[in-house]
Amino acid sequence: MSTHAAIKQTAALTAAFILFLLAARAQQPAPVPALDVTTDKARYAPQETAIITLTVEGATAQKNTEACLTLESLGKTVACQCNAHLTLRAGKNELSLRLQPPPNDFQGYRLHAQLRQAHHELLAEGFSALDVSSNWAKFPRYGYIANYDASTPAVEWIRELNRYHINGLLFYDVQNKHHMPVPPEPALPAQWPDVAGRTVNRDVVLSLLAQAKERHMTTMVYNASYAAYQNAFTDGSGVQLQWATWPSATTERSAANVKSLLLPTGTGWRGWSTPALLYMNQSDTRWQSYLFAQMNRLFAMLPFDGWHIDSFGDAEAWNYEGKKIDFVAGFPDFVNAAHQTLQRPVVLNTVSGAGQEGMANSAAEFVYSELWLPDHPTYRSILQSADSIHRANPNKAIVFAAYMQNGAAEKLTHEGKHAAFNLPGRLITDAAIFASGASHIELGDGDRMLSRPYFPDDQVLTLTPQDRVTLRDYYDFLVAYENNLRDKAEPADTPVEIGQAPASVDAHPGSIWTIARKKDADIILHLINLTSVKDSSWRNDGDNIAIPLSFHQLRIRVIASELANAGWASPDVDHGAWHKLPLCKIGTNTWEIVLPELRVWSMVILSPNNHK
């Protein structure tokens, strides 16, 4: 063959191959546009009708469109509602549909929405979740608000938090003074300063409260159990020196020597309204009576639902008479007294987990535990903290405050810089917290996310738009499978072996971390992909966690008695859809399943019941 003929033949073959690829591509279905699916409330009372909004961008004009909503529990349809003969106009469309969930209380569901043409061609689909709970304390999903100036977009912020099903809000530093949480005037003024000298706008606070109430979000006002401004003894409030504490039994009992928390100074800090917060004796009934009356006055002026009680982590002090005070040991009595006196929900922050077991058996709505180094440095320590609370009281829910990339955020703050969060690190920590049977206070002020313990400093590390989409899948998963993740799921001693990858029960870097739980007769396995993790620190101050490589067709062996069904779901795959798994018995009490995919976190449920 001549060179010219060979070139012509090669060109012809190339053209034919291109035509083949084009034809194959033409046969593939076009990507289905995504529906943005939102619920009108963060949670629903039993028998309450949900209003679901479907938003689709870039639609073509369509007549005779059908919109269908399906509620699922472990893959089974429990409710379905379809609206036919709808008309889509070109561009953006918003459709509102009503859906009646089953009446069962304290139940989570996955929500699947579809738009179809009359001849059943799928036009768009999207996903969300729905929580039917008469009280938020069973499955708390706590968020925060930390800014209250006149520019605060109340409607937008609450709407955005509702997308993540946040059903409780901590209003951080909304109070006037710690010992005088609303100003002393007979009527609430238009504004007042907070502890950092920032302006709190009354109408903004009232608007945030009204918006949160419409969404069934429980609103909690922040204040400490034992804090007073430095001028508390002279500002006319009525606070007495005898109610204070001192750093030793022999310290002179004067106002100048009261045990104090000095507020930080230097670059980046605003001018504080007080240079220090005095430690009062939270166990002194006189201080309690005074502070509870002040809180009652706040509730009469601002319609908060309850009180989020803070503590600062100090374990001890000495009272006016020289007797030692154990702050941590006194937390349950203080919480119980506050709840009984105010007749409102109360939550108390156990710093570094100190006193969390006592909170588990108190009147607190749930255990709120702030995780700090060096007490809780690792992924494994998160699980250990949750397990200790579950042992103390399996009926008490858990919320962890865990400030991701705190060290990096501090550095950026001092440098005056901004950066994006490391998403893989956040997802792995959220997976560890959720799989432990807890939730994570991290989302607030619309679409911001915590990295610092002083909540207004939540602005140096930010989420990208795609990060927010991914996190919505995680929060949908937290709701859809809340009964498997949190509803009395307890630790289980179930041996697990994984082929193709190293496994660990201690969250070793470079491994697949397996967490075994049980609920009733079911075995629940969580697999968290730590293969891209360089060390076991959940805080990820080094900002160096890469997206882990996915595993496919993972062979998992489990030692268990008789099993009848297996299934799996992941917030990383198919928007949390439930999938059945073949279950193979390969020996006495030995079973094997093949997990199709593990990206960051997958959950497997093994059941002896045929109905699942």
Secondary structure as GFF3:
##gff-version 3
##sequence-region A 1 612
A	DSSP	alpha_helix	3	27	.	.	.	ID=ss1
A	DSSP	beta_strand	35	39	.	.	.	ID=ss2
A	DSSP	beta_strand	50	59	.	.	.	ID=ss3
A	DSSP	beta_strand	62	73	.	.	.	ID=ss4
A	DSSP	beta_strand	76	88	.	.	.	ID=ss5
A	DSSP	beta_strand	91	99	.	.	.	ID=ss6
A	DSSP	beta_strand	107	116	.	.	.	ID=ss7
A	DSSP	beta_strand	122	132	.	.	.	ID=ss8
A	DSSP	three_ten_helix	136	138	.	.	.	ID=ss9
A	DSSP	beta_strand	142	145	.	.	.	ID=ss10
A	DSSP	alpha_helix	154	162	.	.	.	ID=ss11
A	DSSP	beta_strand	168	171	.	.	.	ID=ss12
A	DSSP	beta_strand	191	193	.	.	.	ID=ss13
A	DSSP	beta_strand	199	201	.	.	.	ID=ss14
A	DSSP	alpha_helix	202	214	.	.	.	ID=ss15
A	DSSP	beta_strand	218	224	.	.	.	ID=ss16
A	DSSP	beta_strand	227	229	.	.	.	ID=ss17
A	DSSP	three_ten_helix	241	243	.	.	.	ID=ss18
A	DSSP	three_ten_helix	255	257	.	.	.	ID=ss19
A	DSSP	beta_strand	260	262	.	.	.	ID=ss20
A	DSSP	beta_strand	276	279	.	.	.	ID=ss21
A	DSSP	alpha_helix	285	301	.	.	.	ID=ss22
A	DSSP	beta_strand	306	310	.	.	.	ID=ss23
A	DSSP	beta_strand	316	318	.	.	.	ID=ss24
A	DSSP	beta_strand	324	326	.	.	.	ID=ss25
A	DSSP	alpha_helix	327	342	.	.	.	ID=ss26
A	DSSP	beta_strand	346	351	.	.	.	ID=ss27
A	DSSP	alpha_helix	356	360	.	.	.	ID=ss28
A	DSSP	beta_strand	367	370	.	.	.	ID=ss29
A	DSSP	alpha_helix	379	392	.	.	.	ID=ss30
A	DSSP	beta_strand	398	401	.	.	.	ID=ss31
A	DSSP	alpha_helix	406	415	.	.	.	ID=ss32
A	DSSP	beta_strand	419	420	.	.	.	ID=ss33
A	DSSP	alpha_helix	423	435	.	.	.	ID=ss34
A	DSSP	beta_strand	439	441	.	.	.	ID=ss35
A	DSSP	beta_strand	443	444	.	.	.	ID=ss36
A	DSSP	beta_strand	448	449	.	.	.	ID=ss37
A	DSSP	three_ten_helix	455	457	.	.	.	ID=ss38
A	DSSP	beta_strand	461	462	.	.	.	ID=ss39
A	DSSP	alpha_helix	465	480	.	.	.	ID=ss40
A	DSSP	alpha_helix	482	485	.	.	.	ID=ss41
A	DSSP	beta_strand	490	491	.	.	.	ID=ss42
A	DSSP	beta_strand	496	498	.	.	.	ID=ss43
A	DSSP	beta_strand	503	504	.	.	.	ID=ss44
A	DSSP	beta_strand	512	519	.	.	.	ID=ss45
A	DSSP	beta_strand	522	529	.	.	.	ID=ss46
A	DSSP	beta_strand	551	559	.	.	.	ID=ss47
A	DSSP	beta_strand	565	569	.	.	.	ID=ss48
A	DSSP	three_ten_helix	574	576	.	.	.	ID=ss49
A	DSSP	beta_strand	579	580	.	.	.	ID=ss50
A	DSSP	beta_strand	584	587	.	.	.	ID=ss51
A	DSSP	beta_strand	590	598	.	.	.	ID=ss52
A	DSSP	beta_strand	601	607	.	.	.	ID=ss53
###
